[in-house]
Amino acid sequence: MYEIIANPEDYDIDDLIKGTGHTKIEFSGQERKSWAQEIDTFTTKLVRFTEKAQELAKVFRGSDAITTTPACKYSA
């Protein structure tokens, strides 16, 4: 399961929290590299999620019986 977190406070970017109007935002080379890596990671996860969703849809389109097992409850 994937969780998409889009909390600007996690990235310490005040402009995303407060808004910029029409002001341009400049990112340093390191910031750009970090964001590019974050975006690459995110898109890879989305692609995997898409593939799994397509496979699940294929199962439901099929005529084979679908069996399930109860979820396990784990106590902490």
Secondary structure, 3 states (H helix, E strand, C coil): CCCCCCCHHHHCCHHHHHCCCCCCCCCCHHHHHHHHHHHHHHHHHHHHHHHHHHHHHHHHHCCCCCCCCCCCCCCC
